[in-house]
Structure formats: structure tokens, C-alpha cells
Amino acid sequence: MLPILHQVFGSTLVVAGLIVLPLPIPFGLIMLTIGFALLAPYIPAVRRLIRYLRAKWPKFDETLRRYHHRFPPVIKSTIDQTHPTAPAE
């Protein structure tokens, strides 16, 4: 039941994030980030996207690793699975 909730909530956040992305306040980016983090354990394409973004932007990767201990378990596992040097699936 929990994976279904993660997928529904993650998809909702991604869609809502895309809708509010043009606003001057960066709520859209925050919603997209959380939505993709919730979807990554279940959708390999999202995992590849996050791995690519982390390899492309080292500061983004560094920030994720710095705050790793503060996230809930599902996002911690996503951070571990999408590390740029981790073996691809």
C-alpha cells in the first residue's frame, strides 16, 4: 500500500510542480524535487535522471550528501541508489 501512495503523491507533486514552476517563488522546484525523490525507487527512468543531474551538478550532489541524515528512509535510499558513481541497474 505504501509504494502506491508514494507513486500517487510523487506524481501529484511532479504535476503540481510543473504547473507552478513559472512562478517567481521556487515552490515548483521544491515540489519537483520531492516528487522525483518519491518516484525514483519505483521508476528506473527517474533514477537515471537523478543520477545524471547529480553527475552534472556536483554542488547538487554535495548538498544531497550533506543532508542525507535528515531525510526520511525512502529518500535516503533514493540518494544512495542515485549516487553518480554507484553501479547502474
TIVO-2410 file (N, C-alpha, C; in nm, 3 decimals):
# residues 89
REC num residu      c1      c2      c3 atome chaine
REC   1      M   0.082  -0.120   0.000     N      A
REC   1      M   0.000   0.000   0.000    CA      A
REC   1      M   0.086   0.126   0.000     C      A
REC   2      L   0.197   0.125   0.075     N      A
REC   2      L   0.283   0.243   0.084    CA      A
REC   2      L   0.347   0.278  -0.050     C      A
REC   3      P   0.396   0.180  -0.131     N      A
REC   3      P   0.451   0.217  -0.262    CA      A
REC   3      P   0.349   0.285  -0.353     C      A
REC   4      I   0.225   0.243  -0.345     N      A
REC   4      I   0.121   0.307  -0.426    CA      A
REC   4      I   0.100   0.451  -0.382     C      A
REC   5      L   0.099   0.474  -0.252     N      A
REC   5      L   0.084   0.610  -0.200    CA      A
REC   5      L   0.203   0.697  -0.243     C      A
REC   6      H   0.324   0.641  -0.236     N      A
REC   6      H   0.442   0.717  -0.278    CA      A
REC   6      H   0.431   0.755  -0.425     C      A
REC   7      Q   0.387   0.661  -0.509     N      A
REC   7      Q   0.377   0.689  -0.651    CA      A
REC   7      Q   0.269   0.792  -0.682     C      A
REC   8      V   0.155   0.780  -0.615     N      A
REC   8      V   0.046   0.876  -0.639    CA      A
REC   8      V   0.086   1.015  -0.589     C      A
REC   9      F   0.140   1.021  -0.468     N      A
REC   9      F   0.179   1.150  -0.412    CA      A
REC   9      F   0.295   1.210  -0.490     C      A
REC  10      G   0.393   1.128  -0.530     N      A
REC  10      G   0.506   1.176  -0.609    CA      A
REC  10      G   0.461   1.229  -0.744     C      A
REC  11      S   0.371   1.157  -0.810     N      A
REC  11      S   0.319   1.203  -0.940    CA      A
REC  11      S   0.243   1.333  -0.925     C      A
REC  12      T   0.164   1.343  -0.820     N      A
REC  12      T   0.088   1.465  -0.795    CA      A
REC  12      T   0.182   1.584  -0.773     C      A
REC  13      L   0.289   1.561  -0.697     N      A
REC  13      L   0.385   1.670  -0.672    CA      A
REC  13      L   0.457   1.711  -0.800     C      A
REC  14      V   0.490   1.615  -0.885     N      A
REC  14      V   0.557   1.648  -1.011    CA      A
REC  14      V   0.465   1.730  -1.100     C      A
REC  15      V   0.342   1.689  -1.114     N      A
REC  15      V   0.247   1.763  -1.198    CA      A
REC  15      V   0.223   1.903  -1.140     C      A
REC  16      A   0.199   1.911  -1.011     N      A
REC  16      A   0.176   2.042  -0.949    CA      A
REC  16      A   0.301   2.128  -0.957     C      A
REC  17      G   0.418   2.068  -0.941     N      A
REC  17      G   0.544   2.143  -0.953    CA      A
REC  17      G   0.564   2.200  -1.092     C      A
REC  18      L   0.527   2.123  -1.193     N      A
REC  18      L   0.538   2.173  -1.330    CA      A
REC  18      L   0.441   2.289  -1.356     C      A
REC  19      I   0.326   2.283  -1.292     N      A
REC  19      I   0.226   2.389  -1.310    CA      A
REC  19      I   0.273   2.520  -1.245     C      A
REC  20      V   0.329   2.512  -1.125     N      A
REC  20      V   0.370   2.634  -1.054    CA      A
REC  20      V   0.515   2.672  -1.080     C      A
REC  21      L   0.584   2.600  -1.166     N      A
REC  21      L   0.725   2.629  -1.196    CA      A
REC  21      L   0.748   2.771  -1.247     C      A
REC  22      P   0.661   2.827  -1.331     N      A
REC  22      P   0.687   2.963  -1.381    CA      A
REC  22      P   0.674   3.074  -1.276     C      A
REC  23      L   0.620   3.044  -1.160     N      A
REC  23      L   0.604   3.148  -1.058    CA      A
REC  23      L   0.741   3.195  -1.009     C      A
REC  24      P   0.750   3.321  -0.964     N      A
REC  24      P   0.880   3.374  -0.920    CA      A
REC  24      P   0.934   3.306  -0.794     C      A
REC  25      I   0.847   3.255  -0.710     N      A
REC  25      I   0.891   3.185  -0.589    CA      A
REC  25      I   0.918   3.039  -0.628     C      A
REC  26      P   1.030   2.980  -0.585     N      A
REC  26      P   1.068   2.848  -0.635    CA      A
REC  26      P   0.993   2.729  -0.575     C      A
REC  27      F   0.866   2.743  -0.547     N      A
REC  27      F   0.790   2.630  -0.493    CA      A
REC  27      F   0.785   2.514  -0.592     C      A
REC  28      G   0.782   2.546  -0.720     N      A
REC  28      G   0.776   2.442  -0.822    CA      A
REC  28      G   0.898   2.351  -0.818     C      A
REC  29      L   1.016   2.410  -0.800     N      A
REC  29      L   1.138   2.330  -0.791    CA      A
REC  29      L   1.137   2.240  -0.669     C      A
REC  30      I   1.089   2.292  -0.559     N      A
REC  30      I   1.082   2.212  -0.436    CA      A
REC  30      I   0.986   2.095  -0.455     C      A
REC  31      M   0.871   2.122  -0.514     N      A
REC  31      M   0.772   2.017  -0.537    CA      A
REC  31      M   0.826   1.912  -0.635     C      A
REC  32      L   0.894   1.956  -0.740     N      A
REC  32      L   0.953   1.862  -0.835    CA      A
REC  32      L   1.058   1.774  -0.769     C      A
REC  33      T   1.141   1.833  -0.687     N      A
REC  33      T   1.247   1.758  -0.620    CA      A
REC  33      T   1.189   1.650  -0.529     C      A
REC  34      I   1.092   1.686  -0.449     N      A
REC  34      I   1.031   1.588  -0.359    CA      A
REC  34      I   0.955   1.482  -0.438     C      A
REC  35      G   0.883   1.523  -0.541     N      A
REC  35      G   0.810   1.428  -0.624    CA      A
REC  35      G   0.901   1.327  -0.692     C      A
REC  36      F   1.011   1.375  -0.751     N      A
REC  36      F   1.105   1.283  -0.815    CA      A
REC  36      F   1.172   1.192  -0.713     C      A
REC  37      A   1.200   1.243  -0.594     N      A
REC  37      A   1.261   1.159  -0.491    CA      A
REC  37      A   1.165   1.047  -0.448     C      A
REC  38      L   1.037   1.076  -0.445     N      A
REC  38      L   0.940   0.972  -0.410    CA      A
REC  38      L   0.919   0.872  -0.523     C      A
REC  39      L   0.933   0.915  -0.647     N      A
REC  39      L   0.913   0.826  -0.762    CA      A
REC  39      L   1.036   0.743  -0.797     C      A
REC  40      A   1.154   0.789  -0.761     N      A
REC  40      A   1.278   0.723  -0.802    CA      A
REC  40      A   1.289   0.576  -0.761     C      A
REC  41      P   1.247   0.536  -0.642     N      A
REC  41      P   1.260   0.393  -0.608    CA      A
REC  41      P   1.176   0.301  -0.695     C      A
REC  42      Y   1.077   0.354  -0.764     N      A
REC  42      Y   0.983   0.270  -0.837    CA      A
REC  42      Y   0.994   0.284  -0.989     C      A
REC  43      I   1.058   0.391  -1.037     N      A
REC  43      I   1.067   0.416  -1.181    CA      A
REC  43      I   1.214   0.433  -1.220     C      A
REC  44      P   1.270   0.336  -1.294     N      A
REC  44      P   1.412   0.343  -1.331    CA      A
REC  44      P   1.450   0.468  -1.411     C      A
REC  45      A   1.362   0.518  -1.495     N      A
REC  45      A   1.394   0.638  -1.574    CA      A
REC  45      A   1.417   0.759  -1.483     C      A
REC  46      V   1.342   0.769  -1.376     N      A
REC  46      V   1.360   0.880  -1.281    CA      A
REC  46      V   1.493   0.864  -1.209     C      A
REC  47      R   1.529   0.740  -1.174     N      A
REC  47      R   1.659   0.714  -1.111    CA      A
REC  47      R   1.773   0.757  -1.203     C      A
REC  48      R   1.763   0.724  -1.330     N      A
REC  48      R   1.867   0.763  -1.426    CA      A
REC  48      R   1.875   0.915  -1.438     C      A
REC  49      L   1.760   0.982  -1.439     N      A
REC  49      L   1.759   1.128  -1.447    CA      A
REC  49      L   1.828   1.190  -1.326     C      A
REC  50      I   1.798   1.141  -1.208     N      A
REC  50      I   1.859   1.196  -1.087    CA      A
REC  50      I   2.009   1.168  -1.087     C      A
REC  51      R   2.049   1.048  -1.128     N      A
REC  51      R   2.192   1.015  -1.135    CA      A
REC  51      R   2.263   1.110  -1.233     C      A
REC  52      Y   2.201   1.137  -1.348     N      A
REC  52      Y   2.258   1.229  -1.446    CA      A
REC  52      Y   2.272   1.370  -1.388     C      A
REC  53      L   2.168   1.418  -1.321     N      A
REC  53      L   2.172   1.553  -1.264    CA      A
REC  53      L   2.278   1.565  -1.156     C      A
REC  54      R   2.292   1.459  -1.076     N      A
REC  54      R   2.394   1.462  -0.971    CA      A
REC  54      R   2.534   1.460  -1.029     C      A
REC  55      A   2.555   1.390  -1.140     N      A
REC  55      A   2.686   1.388  -1.205    CA      A
REC  55      A   2.715   1.521  -1.273     C      A
REC  56      K   2.611   1.584  -1.327     N      A
REC  56      K   2.629   1.710  -1.399    CA      A
REC  56      K   2.653   1.827  -1.304     C      A
REC  57      W   2.585   1.827  -1.190     N      A
REC  57      W   2.596   1.937  -1.094    CA      A
REC  57      W   2.652   1.886  -0.961     C      A
REC  58      P   2.783   1.895  -0.942     N      A
REC  58      P   2.845   1.845  -0.818    CA      A
REC  58      P   2.795   1.914  -0.691     C      A
REC  59      K   2.758   2.041  -0.701     N      A
REC  59      K   2.707   2.110  -0.581    CA      A
REC  59      K   2.574   2.051  -0.537     C      A
REC  60      F   2.489   2.013  -0.632     N      A
REC  60      F   2.362   1.947  -0.601    CA      A
REC  60      F   2.389   1.814  -0.532     C      A
REC  61      D   2.487   1.738  -0.585     N      A
REC  61      D   2.524   1.610  -0.525    CA      A
REC  61      D   2.579   1.629  -0.384     C      A
REC  62      E   2.662   1.729  -0.367     N      A
REC  62      E   2.720   1.757  -0.236    CA      A
REC  62      E   2.612   1.794  -0.134     C      A
REC  63      T   2.516   1.874  -0.176     N      A
REC  63      T   2.406   1.913  -0.086    CA      A
REC  63      T   2.323   1.792  -0.044     C      A
REC  64      L   2.294   1.704  -0.139     N      A
REC  64      L   2.219   1.582  -0.104    CA      A
REC  64      L   2.295   1.497  -0.005     C      A
REC  65      R   2.425   1.482  -0.026     N      A
REC  65      R   2.505   1.401   0.066    CA      A
REC  65      R   2.516   1.468   0.202     C      A
REC  66      R   2.523   1.601   0.206     N      A
REC  66      R   2.537   1.671   0.333    CA      A
REC  66      R   2.413   1.655   0.421     C      A
REC  67      Y   2.295   1.658   0.359     N      A
REC  67      Y   2.171   1.650   0.436    CA      A
REC  67      Y   2.107   1.511   0.433     C      A
REC  68      H   2.181   1.412   0.391     N      A
REC  68      H   2.132   1.274   0.380    CA      A
REC  68      H   2.069   1.225   0.510     C      A
REC  69      H   2.133   1.253   0.622     N      A
REC  69      H   2.086   1.203   0.751    CA      A
REC  69      H   1.954   1.264   0.797     C      A
REC  70      R   1.911   1.373   0.737     N      A
REC  70      R   1.787   1.441   0.779    CA      A
REC  70      R   1.662   1.394   0.706     C      A
REC  71      F   1.680   1.317   0.597     N      A
REC  71      F   1.567   1.277   0.514    CA      A
REC  71      F   1.499   1.151   0.568     C      A
REC  72      P   1.373   1.129   0.529     N      A
REC  72      P   1.306   1.003   0.564    CA      A
REC  72      P   1.370   0.887   0.490     C      A
REC  73      P   1.347   0.763   0.538     N      A
REC  73      P   1.414   0.645   0.479    CA      A
REC  73      P   1.397   0.629   0.328     C      A
REC  74      V   1.281   0.658   0.274     N      A
REC  74      V   1.259   0.638   0.131    CA      A
REC  74      V   1.348   0.732   0.049     C      A
REC  75      I   1.369   0.853   0.097     N      A
REC  75      I   1.454   0.947   0.024    CA      A
REC  75      I   1.601   0.916   0.048     C      A
REC  76      K   1.636   0.866   0.167     N      A
REC  76      K   1.773   0.822   0.192    CA      A
REC  76      K   1.813   0.711   0.095     C      A
REC  77      S   1.724   0.615   0.075     N      A
REC  77      S   1.757   0.506  -0.016    CA      A
REC  77      S   1.768   0.557  -0.160     C      A
REC  78      T   1.688   0.655  -0.196     N      A
REC  78      T   1.698   0.714  -0.329    CA      A
REC  78      T   1.832   0.784  -0.347     C      A
REC  79      I   1.876   0.856  -0.246     N      A
REC  79      I   2.006   0.924  -0.253    CA      A
REC  79      I   2.117   0.821  -0.269     C      A
REC  80      D   2.108   0.712  -0.195     N      A
REC  80      D   2.210   0.607  -0.206    CA      A
REC  80      D   2.208   0.540  -0.344     C      A
REC  81      Q   2.090   0.513  -0.398     N      A
REC  81      Q   2.078   0.445  -0.527    CA      A
REC  81      Q   2.118   0.533  -0.644     C      A
REC  82      T   2.107   0.663  -0.629     N      A
REC  82      T   2.133   0.752  -0.742    CA      A
REC  82      T   2.268   0.822  -0.733     C      A
REC  83      H   2.356   0.771  -0.649     N      A
REC  83      H   2.490   0.830  -0.640    CA      A
REC  83      H   2.556   0.817  -0.777     C      A
REC  84      P   2.622   0.923  -0.826     N      A
REC  84      P   2.678   0.918  -0.962    CA      A
REC  84      P   2.778   0.805  -0.986     C      A
REC  85      T   2.848   0.761  -0.883     N      A
REC  85      T   2.946   0.653  -0.902    CA      A
REC  85      T   2.889   0.515  -0.868     C      A
REC  86      A   2.762   0.511  -0.828     N      A
REC  86      A   2.700   0.382  -0.797    CA      A
REC  86      A   2.678   0.304  -0.928     C      A
REC  87      P   2.685   0.171  -0.921     N      A
REC  87      P   2.662   0.094  -1.045    CA      A
REC  87      P   2.519   0.111  -1.094     C      A
REC  88      A   2.504   0.127  -1.222     N      A
REC  88      A   2.371   0.141  -1.282    CA      A
REC  88      A   2.299   0.006  -1.282     C      A
REC  89      E   2.167   0.012  -1.284     N      A
REC  89      E   2.089  -0.112  -1.280    CA      A
REC  89      E   2.071  -0.170  -1.417     C      A
***
